[in-house]
Each structure stands twice: as structure tokens, then as C-alpha cells.
Amino acid sequence: MEGETHCPTCGQQCSKAIPEGLSESAVDLKKVFEKRGVHLTLLQAKLICVLKNKNRPVSYNLIMETIYGFRPDGDYPLHKTLHVVASVARRKIKKSGLDWDLKVVWGYGYELEER
């Protein structure tokens, strides 16, 4: 199929590339954390970018589609994978001293609150 790309995280084919603005923001966010002595993985940074400035919960499915790109077959990593990424990202946010709180919205998704 024309326009198919490969997911930079898992290498599987997907029909849409990850939005470029998301990757650039994730790289910028990684730099902010690195200045505070905390290393974020690109996947953790992308998760935080998806949630940042939304001021509302974001569904698991929308997070997965945004981070991994749209996959018509719906072949995304399990939600448990996202839970692990979010759990580690939450610890790193606390360690960084940023005034953010990554919250679980059970059965729906995640929300990032900026205090």
C-alpha cells in the first residue's frame, strides 16, 4: 500500500506515520527532563506529549494510535504495555520535580494534570 511506513518503536508496518509534531515535541520534552537529570525514553516522552495541555482524559485507543500510528488491523501492543510505560513515566515526572501528575482514568485512559 502506498504511503506505508514502519513504526519506529516496534517496526511493524502502519499506514500513517507518527505525526511529526509529536516526535519533535517529544524530543524537546526529553531535553527538558535531561536538564533536570532525568532520562525519558522516546515512548515515555510521546505519551506525556499526547496528554500535555489536553486538560481532559485521553482514551487508551487514541493514545496508542497517536504514539504508534494508525493501524487498520488494530494490531497495537497490549494496554498493559501502555500501563508500564505510564507507570515509569509517572515516577520520572515526580523525580524531575515538575508540577505534573499523570493519573489513570480507570477503564478509559490517562490524564496529565498540571498543578
Secondary structure, DSSP 4 states (H G I P E B T S, - for coil): -TT-EE-TTT--EESSPPPHHHHHHHHHHHHHHHHTT-PPPHHHHHHHHHHTT--S-EEHHHHHHHHH---TT-----HHHHHHHHHHHHHHHHHHT-SEEEEEETTTEEEEEE-
